[in-house]
Amino acid sequence: MSGPDALRVEGLWKSFGDLEVLRGLDLRMAEHEIVCVIGSSGSGKSTLLRCINLTEPIDAGRIVVGDEEITAAGVDVDRIRRRIGIVFQAYNLFPHMSVLDNITLAPRRVLKQPLADAKDRATTLLERFGLAEKRNDFPDRLSGGQQQRVAIVRALAMDPDLLLLDEVTSALDPELVGEVLTVIRDLAHQGMTMLIATHEMAFARDIATRVAFVDGGRVLEEDVPQRIFRQPSEPRTREFLERIIEAGRL
Amino acid sequence: MSGPLPASAGIAGDGPAGPPRPRRHGRASRGSLVIAAVSTAVFFGALALVVVNAPGWERVQARFLDWEEFFASAPRIVARFEVNVRLFLIAEALILALGLLLAVMRSLPGPVLFPLRLLATIYVDLFRALPGLLVIYVLGLGIPGLRLPGVPNDPFFWGVVALTLLYSAYVSEVYRAGIDSVHPSQTAAARSLGLTQLQALRHVVLPQAVRRVIPPLLNDFIGLQKDTVLVTFIGVVEIFRQSQIRQQATFNYTPLLVTALVFLLVTIPLARLTDWLVSRERDRRDAGTVQASSARSRRGRLLGAFDRRKGT
């Protein structure tokens, strides 16, 4: 991998009470890379993303984004979060705001963009993802897939250096998954750096520049998708993938 | 991910959303309407018979239900209600602001802000624990009694202060329940976009919280409306005082009936409005649920799981 690291996670430890979720996890990403994190439920995928977004304080280790250590003491958390977008499994749109207001809130309040500019930018993004006619609707008028696409647009409106996607299709009805994946593919073509926790193995195989298999709180194996899905070197990875195939998800 | 999630996706999301929910009101059959009417008539008829045949009925009728006195006393008494209305409006505005401030103070996170939380908690505990009349007495009679220069001794002023202190404690708890009812994932989403804790509170949490607590707030204001008569005890001449003055002059209690009627006329519509808002809110939530149920129940489970400290 050439170029500067977009993200570097070193020896990340995180536990909740007695439960050690992350146990010295290491991960590196170059700019424009798309890394898919796979692993069974409870393996720490979401926790990893939440730590990178500084939603969860970490116990030990370092996280570096670009050339800044974001886990250093005294770092302005809100400033870091502006650079790192995250999209949640449950969309978490603001139900009392229209689609447009959902998207323009942070650019206006955090980046201090004038209302007209923020609206223009939001409208452009909505148009790009086929949501322009929904801009004045409230979230409860939208399908799950539309809500999730709006949530992605909301994160993009902050122009993040890195986008974290936390199982963004897991809450969707099967027929709505495709439209969200299409958006993510589109972002991939635009060169967006993305770290994606996902259960959509076919999608991961398709889109990822690298796939990281997380097990026991660490990255047990990482490789280009062709290799990790065809000939995983770790028995645990093989086991996991076999279960996935049995469940008909690959 | 193993079984549960995809399986429930199929069940919750597809097809008709189960049997239609029964409506809560306005669906009585003709038969039950008749039964209700008859039983009401029998009950109140019997009650009226008991009252009218009571040994002291003649005397009570003369003292409490004197129509001549009723119309003679009504104009001045009703005009005095203006004092209660003024008291109510000023106090209500202050209560809404102070209550919100207290609720926000109690919701602030972090160890640094502990003193603020402590202060707000003590305040709320104190004024919820004290009988209202006592607070009105102490403030309305005690503070002017100090004869401090520059401190007003107008009983109306102290009536407003006392009611504001008392009711803001209650109202802050209502607000706080509203704030707590907004799911933490909303704050998480706002913070993840770079909003500060206060911005998240101001733009994301409070607008949702306030909307949800409007019915219980109105409920408290029905109480406040009635409690405006308590300031009569520190010398404010308001509607109750006015009817008492008349009653003491004529030895007839009918003026009190006038006062009671005024409160009924003002309070009952407010109570109906509150009920209507509650049921509208509920209907709206139900309507939203049909569409978003699958996502929402899963969101609940997801975050519940997270709260129990299981990383995914």
Interface residues (C-beta under 8 A of the other chain):
Chain A: K14 F16 G17 L19 V21 L22 S40 S41 G42 S43 G44 K45 S46 T47 L48 N53 T55 D78 R79 R81 R82 G85 I86 F88 Q89 A90 Y91 N92 L93 F94 P95 H96 L105 A106 R109 V110 L111 D140 R141 G144 Q147 R154 A155 M158 E167 S170 A171 L172 D173 P174 A197 H199 R243 A247
Chain B: M1 S2 L5 P6 A9 G10 G13 D14 S185 Q186 A188 A189 A190 R191 S192 L193 G194 L195 T196 Q199 H203 V204 P207 Q208 R211 G288 Q291 A292 S294 A295 R296 R298 R299 L302 L303 F306 R309 K310 G311 T312
